[in-house]
């Protein structure tokens, strides 16, 4: 009996183990084959996301073009009025060369700066229109062979102005002189000092602040007003003195240079003393009252200007590349003083030859209040001329900072 009970107990235990193993097997099958469980449930579509492409690399930004320099120093060996050893720069812009025949000008596209109106040409450059007024004693032949006809309109290309570096200040500023006579039809002081029919001299002295102002006075001259865009006092023949604003805001300074370029030009204390009348060695008699033979003083106070004319002293200074006078009363030609006229200046009344053009200095002639010094087409600087003449050219000078 006891043995039967043990056998039954073993049999029951074995059956329990078998049932437990079968349950684990069924559960294992369910875990490893889940599709069998969801066969009877409706299937739903599964959205498969589109593959996202890798983002394209952003293109590297193109480097911005460097701005054009305000002042271009030309390479060593560039030729000019001082030879290949001198230094030359390009600065500012002015109408110079007559328009080429294959260039057309659109007058509807224009801008105004200072005293000039600029029209766009088909070559992408700007042009200034001028009614020709060539000097009757000159050939009036332009660089391309065009013979200028008085009263006819021409276009002239606005180009960079070429300057020669003459010297420097201790602070690094450089003295520049234009390489060409760039304009004319601007008197030193606008009145005719001589009636050429009777050769009678006219008195055109002015009174400003109770002081007599002579026609050769540089401070109150028309040429200084033109160069810097200033007003000035004028007294036409037998007329009341008045202030002329003809050049205010329309002078060479405002026309040839942008506002940014004008910031590079130094305001200069211009020496207008008796030293400016004399040459660099002091040979020419000074109009400062120091010589008993010439007791009248035609000099004027120093002026603060950005643009100015050179003096007799400066134009005979060896340091600036000019020949020193050997004899103050003899002809003194010098190639470094020669300045040829641009086509624009030829169309605007400058007197010139095949060698060069006449141009004003700021030094008064010590013997006559109606005359000032000039430079001839051959580079002679001991000549002088009546202040009212409009055929003498303009060759501006200035100090700039090249840094």
C-alpha positions in Angstrom: 0.0 0.0 0.0 2.8 2.3 0.9 4.5 1.6 -2.4 1.4 2.4 -4.3 1.1 5.8 -2.7 4.7 6.6 -3.5 4.1 5.6 -7.2 0.9 7.8 -7.4 2.8 10.8 -5.9 5.6 10.4 -8.4 3.1 10.1 -11.2 1.3 13.2 -10.2 4.6 15.2 -9.9 5.6 14.0 -13.4 2.3 15.1 -14.8 2.6 18.6 -13.2 6.1 19.0 -14.6 4.8 18.0 -18.1 1.9 20.4 -18.0 4.2 23.3 -16.8 6.7 22.5 -19.6 3.9 22.5 -22.3 2.6 25.9 -21.0 6.1 27.4 -21.3 6.5 26.0 -24.8 3.3 27.4 -26.0 4.1 30.8 -24.5 7.5 30.7 -26.1 6.0 30.0 -29.5 3.6 32.9 -29.0 6.5 35.3 -28.2 8.6 34.2 -31.2 5.8 34.1 -33.7 3.5 37.1 -33.0 2.1 37.2 -36.6 0.1 34.2 -35.8 -1.7 36.2 -33.1 -2.6 39.2 -35.3 -3.8 37.3 -38.3 -7.4 37.9 -37.5 -7.0 41.7 -36.9 -7.4 44.0 -39.9 -4.1 45.3 -41.1 -3.4 49.1 -41.3 -1.1 50.7 -43.9 2.2 51.8 -42.4 3.6 55.1 -43.6 7.2 54.8 -44.5 8.9 58.2 -44.3 10.7 59.4 -47.4 14.5 59.5 -46.9 15.7 63.0 -46.1 18.6 63.9 -48.4 21.7 65.3 -46.8 21.6 69.2 -47.0 23.8 70.6 -49.7 26.7 72.6 -48.3 26.1 76.4 -48.6 28.3 78.0 -51.2 31.1 80.1 -49.8 30.4 83.8 -50.2 32.4 85.4 -52.9 34.9 87.9 -51.6 33.8 91.5 -51.9 35.8 93.4 -54.4 38.3 95.8 -52.9 37.2 99.4 -53.3 39.1 101.5 -55.8 41.8 103.5 -54.1 41.1 107.2 -53.8 44.7 108.0 -54.8 46.7 105.8 -57.2 50.4 106.0 -57.0 51.7 105.2 -60.4 54.6 102.6 -60.7 58.2 103.6 -60.6 59.5 104.5 -64.1 56.3 106.3 -65.1 57.2 109.3 -67.3 56.0 112.8 -67.0 57.1 116.4 -66.7 59.7 115.4 -64.2 61.1 112.5 -66.1 60.9 108.8 -65.1 62.6 109.6 -61.7 59.7 111.6 -60.4 56.6 110.2 -58.6 53.2 110.6 -60.1 49.7 109.9 -58.8 46.2 109.8 -60.2 43.6 111.6 -58.1 40.2 113.2 -58.8 38.6 113.5 -62.2 38.2 116.2 -64.9 37.1 116.4 -68.5 40.2 116.1 -70.6 40.2 114.2 -73.9 37.7 114.8 -76.7 35.1 112.0 -77.2 36.1 109.2 -79.7 33.8 109.0 -82.7 32.6 105.4 -81.9 31.3 106.5 -78.5 27.7 107.7 -78.1 26.4 109.8 -75.2 23.0 109.3 -73.5 22.0 112.8 -72.3 19.1 111.3 -70.3 21.6 109.6 -68.0 23.4 112.4 -66.1 24.5 113.6 -62.8 25.7 117.0 -61.5 28.7 117.5 -59.3 30.0 121.0 -58.6 30.0 123.1 -61.8 29.7 120.2 -64.3 26.9 118.0 -65.6 28.1 114.5 -66.4 26.5 112.3 -69.2 27.0 108.6 -69.5 28.8 107.3 -72.6 28.4 104.0 -74.4 31.8 103.0 -73.1 30.7 103.3 -69.5 32.6 106.6 -68.9 31.2 110.0 -68.2 31.4 113.0 -70.5 31.0 116.7 -70.1 29.6 118.8 -72.9 31.2 122.2 -73.8 30.5 124.8 -76.4 34.0 125.4 -77.9 35.6 128.8 -77.4 39.1 128.2 -78.7 41.8 130.9 -78.5 42.1 132.7 -81.7 45.9 132.8 -81.6 46.2 129.0 -81.1 45.7 126.1 -83.4 42.9 124.5 -81.4 43.9 121.0 -82.5 42.8 118.2 -80.2 44.8 115.0 -79.4 42.9 113.0 -82.1 43.4 115.7 -84.8 40.0 117.3 -84.4 40.1 121.1 -85.1 37.9 122.8 -82.7 35.2 125.2 -84.2 34.0 128.1 -82.1 30.4 127.7 -81.1 30.2 124.0 -81.8 29.4 121.6 -79.0 31.8 118.8 -78.1 32.0 116.1 -75.4 35.1 115.5 -73.3 35.8 112.4 -71.4 36.1 112.6 -67.6 39.4 111.0 -66.7 41.7 110.8 -63.6 43.9 113.8 -63.1 47.6 113.0 -63.2 49.8 114.9 -60.7 53.5 115.2 -60.1 54.7 114.9 -56.5 57.0 117.9 -55.8 57.9 117.6 -52.2 56.6 116.8 -48.7 55.8 118.2 -45.3 57.3 116.7 -42.2 54.0 115.1 -41.4 54.0 113.1 -44.6 51.7 115.2 -46.7 52.8 115.6 -50.4 52.8 118.7 -52.6 51.2 117.9 -55.9 51.1 119.9 -59.2 48.8 119.0 -62.0 50.7 117.5 -65.0 48.5 119.5 -67.5 46.8 122.8 -67.9 43.3 121.5 -67.2 41.2 124.6 -67.7 41.1 128.2 -68.7 38.6 131.0 -69.3 39.1 132.0 -65.7 40.8 135.3 -65.2 43.1 136.0 -62.3 40.7 138.9 -61.5 37.9 139.5 -63.9 38.3 142.9 -65.3 40.2 144.1 -68.4 43.1 146.1 -67.0 44.0 147.6 -70.4 41.8 149.1 -73.1 43.6 147.6 -76.1 42.2 150.2 -78.5 43.7 153.1 -76.6 46.1 151.2 -74.3 44.6 153.1 -71.4 44.8 151.4 -68.1 41.7 151.2 -66.0 41.6 151.6 -62.3 39.8 148.6 -60.7 41.0 148.8 -57.1 38.5 147.6 -54.6 38.0 148.8 -51.0 37.3 145.9 -48.6 37.2 146.6 -44.8 38.6 150.1 -45.5 41.6 148.6 -47.2 42.6 149.1 -50.8 42.6 145.8 -52.7 44.7 145.8 -55.9 43.7 143.7 -58.9 46.8 141.5 -58.4 45.7 140.6 -54.8 45.6 136.8 -54.6 43.4 136.6 -51.5 40.5 138.4 -53.2 41.2 137.0 -56.7 38.7 135.3 -59.0 41.1 132.5 -59.6 41.3 131.6 -55.9 37.5 131.7 -55.7 37.3 129.4 -58.7 39.8 126.9 -57.3 38.2 126.6 -53.9 34.5 127.4 -54.6 34.4 130.7 -52.8 32.7 134.1 -53.2 34.8 137.2 -53.9 34.3 140.9 -54.2 34.4 142.3 -57.7 34.3 145.8 -59.1 33.6 146.0 -62.8 34.5 149.2 -64.7 32.7 152.2 -63.3 30.3 150.0 -61.3 29.6 149.5 -57.6 31.5 146.8 -55.8 29.5 143.6 -55.3 30.0 140.1 -54.1 30.1 137.4 -56.8 28.9 133.9 -55.9 29.6 132.5 -59.4 31.9 129.8 -58.0 30.4 129.1 -54.6 30.0 125.3 -54.4 30.9 125.1 -58.1 34.7 125.5 -58.0 37.4 123.1 -59.1 37.5 121.6 -55.6 33.8 120.6 -55.6 33.8 119.5 -59.2 36.9 117.5 -59.5 36.7 115.6 -56.2 34.1 113.6 -54.3 33.4 114.4 -50.7 35.6 111.4 -49.7 38.4 112.6 -51.9 38.1 116.2 -50.6 38.8 114.7 -47.2 42.3 113.7 -48.3 43.2 117.2 -49.4 45.0 119.2 -46.6 44.0 122.8 -45.8 47.2 124.7 -46.4 48.5 128.0 -45.1 49.5 129.5 -48.5 52.4 132.0 -48.3 51.5 135.2 -50.1 54.2 137.4 -48.6 57.0 139.1 -50.6 58.9 135.8 -50.7 56.3 134.5 -53.0 57.0 137.3 -55.5 60.7 136.6 -55.4 62.3 133.6 -56.9 63.9 130.9 -54.7 67.2 132.8 -54.6 65.6 136.2 -53.9 66.8 137.7 -57.2 63.4 139.1 -58.3 62.7 142.4 -56.5 60.2 141.9 -53.7 57.0 143.9 -53.6 57.1 144.2 -49.8 58.3 147.8 -49.5 61.9 146.7 -48.7 63.2 148.2 -52.0 63.1 152.0 -52.2 62.5 151.9 -56.0 59.3 149.8 -55.5 57.6 151.2 -52.5 54.1 149.9 -53.1 53.3 146.5 -51.5 51.1 144.4 -53.8 51.3 141.3 -51.7 48.4 140.1 -49.5 47.9 138.1 -46.2 48.4 134.3 -46.2 45.4 132.3 -47.1 44.1 128.9 -45.9 43.2 127.0 -49.0 42.9 123.4 -50.2 43.7 124.2 -53.8 46.1 127.0 -54.9 48.4 128.3 -57.6 52.2 127.9 -57.2 54.3 131.0 -56.7 57.4 132.4 -58.4 59.4 131.1 -55.5 58.0 127.6 -55.6 58.3 127.3 -59.4 62.1 128.0 -59.2 62.9 125.7 -56.3 65.3 122.9 -57.2 63.9 120.7 -54.4 60.7 120.6 -56.3 62.4 119.6 -59.6 62.5 123.1 -61.2 65.4 125.0 -62.6 66.7 127.8 -60.5 67.0 131.2 -62.2 70.5 132.3 -63.3 69.4 135.8 -64.3 66.1 137.1 -63.0 65.6 139.4 -66.1 66.6 136.9 -68.8 64.5 134.3 -70.4 64.4 131.2 -68.2 62.8 128.2 -70.0 62.7 124.9 -68.2 61.2 121.6 -69.4 60.0 120.7 -66.0 57.8 123.8 -65.9 56.1 123.1 -69.3 52.5 122.1 -69.1 50.5 121.0 -72.2 46.8 121.8 -72.4 44.1 119.1 -72.3 41.6 119.0 -75.2 39.1 120.5 -72.8 41.3 123.4 -71.9 42.0 124.0 -75.6 38.2 124.2 -76.2 37.9 126.6 -73.2 40.0 129.5 -74.4 43.5 128.6 -73.3 46.4 130.1 -75.4 48.8 127.3 -76.3 51.5 126.3 -78.8 52.8 122.9 -79.9 55.1 123.0 -76.9 52.7 123.8 -74.1 50.3 126.4 -72.7 50.4 129.6 -70.6 49.4 129.2 -67.0 48.9 131.5 -64.0 51.1 131.8 -60.9 49.9 133.6 -57.7 52.8 136.1 -57.4 52.0 139.7 -58.1 54.4 141.7 -60.4 56.2 144.2 -58.1 56.0 147.2 -60.5 52.3 147.2 -61.5 49.2 146.3 -59.5 47.4 145.0 -62.7 49.9 142.3 -63.5 50.9 138.8 -62.1 53.5 136.2 -63.1 52.8 133.4 -65.5 54.6 130.4 -67.0 55.0 130.4 -70.8 54.6 127.4 -73.2 58.4 127.0 -73.1 58.5 126.9 -69.3 59.7 130.5 -68.8 58.6 131.9 -65.5 59.8 135.5 -65.4 57.0 136.7 -67.6 53.9 138.6 -66.3 50.5 139.4 -67.8 47.4 141.5 -67.1 45.1 139.9 -64.5 42.0 140.2 -66.6 43.1 137.9 -69.4 41.1 134.7 -69.8 43.6 132.8 -72.0 46.0 132.0 -69.2 45.5 128.4 -68.1 44.8 126.8 -64.7 47.4 124.4 -63.3 46.3 123.7 -59.7 48.4 122.6 -56.8 47.6 121.1 -53.4 48.8 119.1 -50.4 47.4 115.6 -49.8 48.0 112.7 -47.5 49.1 109.6 -49.5 48.7 107.3 -46.5 
